[in-house]
């Protein structure tokens, strides 16, 4: 069996709010078909243009379970990436309301299907006091299995001082965080016919850039919660030597980060979404099998579950190692 830690779902309370509000980021309907509307996002399908069709996997539990059974997936850890509820298209209070709707929806799904769905709660990071309170609600009332974090908050670093109490509370709660990018300023360079480059290039680039900044800020010296990076961490593992050389050349030995870059990379966890077997093998060689978990990015159309599974099975030779990547590592990380 497999556990999928990188999986997306739009819970009903979230969908209802987005359809109710007239905002440039959200959902719109044409007949029976829903579309995601967004800033700085996009689909890898050129034909779909700058909208993402909401297929059944996002909202239909039966369709989700059929897909899970087809690929021997026991449980999915669900999170929201698009539409982005912290986008500046929403007021801070709207953003907080949307995130509470997501978390309530996941708690409901999880209670109805405890052996199949586990929720990763979001935080209203535009209102730090509300975000601290939401960590408590996730732990004390909703019983969700972790936190889904963006790489930044509308371009601002997670290491901003006003957010420190939020991450202190995550530390205290012992929650694992799953980091997923949204679009960034690079998206603004894309033409209207180039939005497909967002998930292909901008998202993994954003993860690489923002996580490297946090390492050099000392963010991961100040906080010790477990971190899972989506899309195999962007290019972080491929740039490990270059990042290490930069750390070695800093003249001040007391400057941050406190440890070698390799030490931080060996602390992170990475999903298995690569689509390039040599890159997956190199990543596994860099940090080891214990730092990898299985992910699919379902139900986005550009992702290919069959290819992800076959790439992992072709690259990981040991059955014991395969079981750890596909199942046991996620159990331990997310308290499943």
C-alpha positions, 0 to 999 in steps of 0.5 A, a space after each residue: 500500500 501507499 500513502 500520498 502526501 502531496 494531494 489536493 482537494 477542494 472541501 465543500 465549505 471552501 467551494 461554497 464560499 468561493 462561488 459566493 464571492 465575486 473575486 478575481 481569485 476563486 472559482 467560476 462555473 460554466 454550466 456543470 463545469 467549475 474552473 479555478 481562476 487565479 493570479 500567478 498560477 496556471 495549468 500545464 495544459 496549453 489548451 486550457 488557457 489561464 484557467 484550471 478545470 476542476 475535475 471530479 478528483 478535487 471534489 468527488 470522494 467517490 472519484 478520489 477513492 476509485 483513483 486511490 484503489 487503482 494505484 494501491 493508495 491507502 490514504 491521501 494527505 490533502 491540501 489546497 494549492 489553487 485557488 490560493 486563499 492567502 492571495 491579496 485578491 482577498 482581504 485579510 479577514 476573507 483569507 482567514 475565513 477561507 482558511 477556516 472553511 478549508 480546515 473545517 472541511 478537511 476535519 469533516 472529510 477526515 472524520 467521515 473517512 478516517 482510514 482514507 483521508 487525512 487533512 493538512 490544515 492551512 494557516 491565515 498567515 496574513 493575520 498572525 494572531 489568528 494563525 496562532 489561534 488556528 494552530 491551536 484549533 487544528 490540534 485541539 479541535 480538528 485533529 488534523 495531521 499537519 500543516 500546509 505552508 506556502 513558500 512565502 506570503 505574497 512574496 514576503 518571507 516566512 522568517 518575518 519577525 511577526 510570524 515567529 509566534 506562529 512557527 513557535 506554536 507549530 514547534 510546540 505542537 510537534 506538527 509536520 509541515 508540507 511546503 507547497 509554492 504558489 506563483 511569484 513575481 516570475 509569473 508576471 514575466 509570462 505572457 498570457 499564452 505561457 501560464 503553463 510554465 508556472 507549474 513546470 518552472 516557476 513553482 519549483 524555482 520558487 521553492 528553491 529560492 525561498 527555502 534557500 533564503 530561509 536556510 541563510 536567514 537561520 529560520 531552520 536554526 530557530 525552528 525544529 518542526 519537520 519539513 516536507 518539500 513538494 516537487 522534490 524540493 525544486 532544485 535544492 538537491 541539485 544545487 547542494 554543492 553550490 549552496 555549500 560552497 557559498 556557505 563556506 565562503 562567508 567570512 564571518 563564522 558567526 553568521 547564519 546559517 549555523 550548520 552546513 547546507 548539507 545538514 539542513 538538506 538531510 533534515 528536510 523530507 522530499 516528495 517523489 515527484 520528479 519525472 526524471 529518473 536520473 534526478 530522482 536517483 541523484 536526490 536519493 543518493 544525496 539525502 537517503 531513502 529515509 528523507 523521501 515520501 510518496 506524492 502524486 499532485 493528484 488531481 491536477 491533469 498534468 501529473 501522471 501517477 503511473 509515471 511517478 510510481 514506475 519511476 520510484 519502483 525503477 529507481 529504488 531496488 530494495 523492497 524495504 526501502 520502497 516500503 519506507 518511501 511509499 508508506 512508513 516514512 509518511 506514517 511516522 511524519 504525520 502520525 497516521 
